């Protein structure tokens, strides 16, 4: 059995690198039946062109689907398109949710942008412990420092389309010649040039994962009470709130609101937006039910067989029928 890492997925084919060689593989049927999803970056065992086992992951991101990465580099444009702090906060929160270190890169420094932004960025994000880099891919400014950030790591670049992610990679290694497109003058937005996630070697020991955009990041997969954990500048006050389920909106005895002057307005506004999205998720699971059922349950360290879904549903149907009969009898009396 040979071990390797998935560096690209295209259609039903999985491209695995092992000892400097590339192998085109398919998934063995047993994995398909187990509905195991293989991600770019997964380490796998394969034999005779078939992947037979997925090895444990260090970490992963759901959308775009990537596994086993060292850091997320969040790329924003200072101009064209204008810097969007709320979108930046989304990417920062996403990295925090998946517990992956994040670095902030502000590109297009060569354009005419509001220089006061630099002070604002420093004031908001340096106290949170984020490393900040300024670059210009077109004029090659800050590229050496950016290359050091990539050194020896597998990095995912995320950010809106048109901020210059591919241009930055091309500036580090022009031989890669990744496709780039200018932003639309009408919409001030870029066009996605990457269709599939793929691990690309930058040099001997640095790699980036070229991915489709992250523009659809929404926090409709967590509960409202957990959103503050994605904001270090808010979470530091949560334990002093009067109520353990405080959402820091208008509650009595909220420590966050008592210290609201210490939290940047854009950060708090992003938090409120994520809370609204999380509330949608809470309502959804309230009526759908997302609890995973198992054939056995453990009570007081004793394993007990659970009633099957089919039998349970049958029992529920019987109860419903009895209720309807009672209602009909009352109506007839």
N, C-alpha and C positions, 0 to 999 in steps of 0.2 A: 504494500500500500504506500502511495506517495502523498506527501503533504505539499500544499501550495496555497497561494492567495488569489482570490478572484480580483482581477483588475478591470474587467469589462463584462457587461452582460448585453447581449443583443439577440432579440427574439428568444428562441429556446436554447441558445448557445451561451456557455459560460467559459470565459477565457481565463485560464489559470497560469500564473507564473510560478515555476518551481526550479530552483538552482539555475536561474538565468534563461531557462527555456519556457516557451509558451505552449500551452496545450488547449485545444478546443474540446470542451466536454459538454455532456448532457447530464440531466439528473437521473439517478437510478429510481426506478418505479416506487421503491419502498419509501423514499423521501417524498415523492409526490403524494402518496397516499397519506403520509403523516402531515401533509400540507405545511411542510417546512419551507419558509421563505428564505432564499439565499440572497445576500446583499453584496454589492461591490465592497471589497475590503474584507470579506469573510475569509478566514483560513479554513481550508477543507482537506479531506482525504479523498483521493480519487484513484481509480484503477481502470485501465484500458478504456479511457475516454468517458468514464462515468463517475460522477461525484457520489460518494457513498456516505459521507459523514460531514456535518458542519461542526467545527471545533468551537469551544466556548469563546464568546466575544468579550472584549475589554469594554466596549461601549458601542452605541449606535445612534443614528438619527433616523426618524421614521420617514420624513419627507424633506428632501429627496433621500432615498434609502441608501445609507452608507454605514459601514461598520469599521471598528478598530482604527480610529483616528486619534491624533495627538492634540490637535488644536483646531479651533474655528477662527478664521481671520474674517472679520466683518468689514467689508469694503463699502465705503460711502463716498459719494462725490460731493465736493465742496460747492460745485456749481455744475449745471447742465447734466443731470437734473439737480435742483436745489437740495441742500441737505435736509433730510427728513428725520428729525430726532425721534419721532414716534415709531417709525419703521426700524430705526437703529435699536430702540429699546426692545422691540419685538425679537430681534435677532439675539440680543444680549440675554433676554429672558429664556429664549429657546436653548441657548448654550448652557445656561444655568440649570434648566430643567433636566437636561441630559448629562449634567455634571462634566462638561468638557471645557477646558480653559479657552478663553476668548481673547483675541487681540483686536484692537480697533485701528483700521487703516483708512485715512482720509485722502482720497485721490483727486487728481485734477487741480493740484495746487498752482499750476501755471496760469489758470484762468482768473478773471477779475472777480474775486469773491470778497465778502464782508470779513475783514480782518478781525473784527470783534468776535467772530465765531470761535476763533482759536482760544480766546480767554474763556468763553462759555464752555467749550468742550473740556478744557482743562479743569474748570471749576466743578463740572458735573461728574466727570468720569475718572479723573485721577484719584479722588478720595475713595472710589469704589475698588481701586486696585487694578484698573485696566491699563495695560501698556498701549501707548498711542503712537502711531506712525503717520507721517505726512509724506505723500508721494506725488510725482507727476510722471506717468508712464510715457507721455509724449516727449517730455524734455529730460527724461532719465534722472529726475531729482528724487533722492531718497531711496533709490533702487538698491544700492549696496546694503543699506540698513534693513530694507525689506528682505533681501536675500538672506541676511543673518537670522531674521525671524523664522525663515523657512528651514534653516540649517538643521539637518539630521532628523527631521520630523515628517510625518504624513499630515498634511494640512488640508482642510476644506475651506474654500473661499466662498463666502455667501454675501449677498447684497442684491439690491434691485438690478434689473437689467439696465445696461447703459452706464453703470458707474465705473467700468473699466477693469473688470476682473481679468478678462482674457488679455487685455493690453498690458497689464502688470506682469502676468506670467511671460508674455512675449518679450518684455523688457528685461526680465531676468535671464531668459534663454530664448533668443531670437530664432533658433533652429526649430523650435516647436511650431511656430507660425499658426497659433490658434486663431480661429475665425473671430473677427470683431465686426461690429456694426455701429454706426453713429446713431445717436438718439434722434427721435422725430422732432422737428421744429414745432409741429402742431401740438403734439401731446406731451413733449418734454420727457418722453419715456423711451427706453431702449427696446430692442427686439431680442428675444432669447436666441443665442447662437448655438447653445449646447442642448442636445436632445437626449443624451444618455450620460449617466455618471460613468466616469472612467478615471482610474489612477494613472497619473502621468509623471514619470521621473523628470525632475528638474535638473539634477546632477547625480553624482554617485550615491549620495546619502539623503537627498531631499526629494519629497514627492508631494504633488498636490492632487486633490480629487476634483476634476472638472465636472461640475454638476449643472443640471437645469436650475433655473432661478428658485429662490425661496419666497417669492412674492405673496404666496397664499398662506403664510403662517397665521394661524388663528389659535387662540387658546380655548378651543371648544372641546378639550379632552381632559380637563382637570376641574376639580371642584373649587368654588369661589374661596373657600377657607384656606386653600393652598396657594393662591396667587401671590400673596405677600412674600412667600418664601423665595420667589423669583426676583425680588427687589431687595438687595442688601440694605439700601438706605431706608427702607420701610420695615423690613423684618427685624432690624435691631431694636425697634420699640415695641414689637408685638407682645412680648411677654409681660409688659407692664400694663396692658389693657385690662379694664375691669372685667370684661367678658372674654372667655376663651375662644368664642366663635366670632369675635369682632371683625367686621369687614372694613373698618376704618373709613366709613363714609359719613355717618352722622350719629354714631353711637355715643351714649353717655359714658364718660370715663375712658375714652379712647386715647391711649398714649401717643399714637401716631398723629392724631389731629392736634394734640397739645404741642407737638414738635414740628408741625407742618411747615413752619418758616425755615426749617433746616433741610427740607426736601425740595428739589427743583420742581417747578410747575409742570414742565414737560414730562418728568418722570411720574408724578402723581396722576396726571391726565392719562398717561399710558396705562398705569395701574387700574384706573377706573374703567377704561375701555376693555381691558382683559377680564375684569370682574364681570362685565356685562356678557362677554362671550362665555365665560365659565358658568354663568347662570343659565344660559341656553343649554349647556351640556347637562347641568343638574336637572333641569326640567325634562330633558330628553330621557335620561336614565330613570327618572322618577316613574315614567309611564311605560318605558320599554323593558326595564329590568336588565342589567348587564351582569348579574351575578352568575359566575361560572358554576355549573352543576357537576357534581362528582357522584360516582356510584356508591361511595362510602363516606361516612363522616366520623369524626373523632370526638367523643364526649367523655370527659374525665379519664382521658388516656385509654379509652376503650373504643375500638373500631366497630362501627355499627353499619350494617347495610342500609342504604337509603331506598325509599320507594322510587321506582323508575318514573321518568317523566310521563310515560304513557298511562301508567296506573294512577299517578297523581292527578293527571288531567281527567281521567275517567271518573275519579272520585269527585273532583270539582264539578264536573258536569252533572253528576247525580245530585249534588247539593243544590246546584242552580235549578234543576228540574223540580226538586221538592219545594223550593222557594216559590217558583212560578205556580205550582199547584196550589200552595197555600193562598197566594194572591187571588187566583181564580176562584177558589172556594169562598173567600171573603166577599168577592164581587157578586157572587151568586146568592149570598145570604141576604 
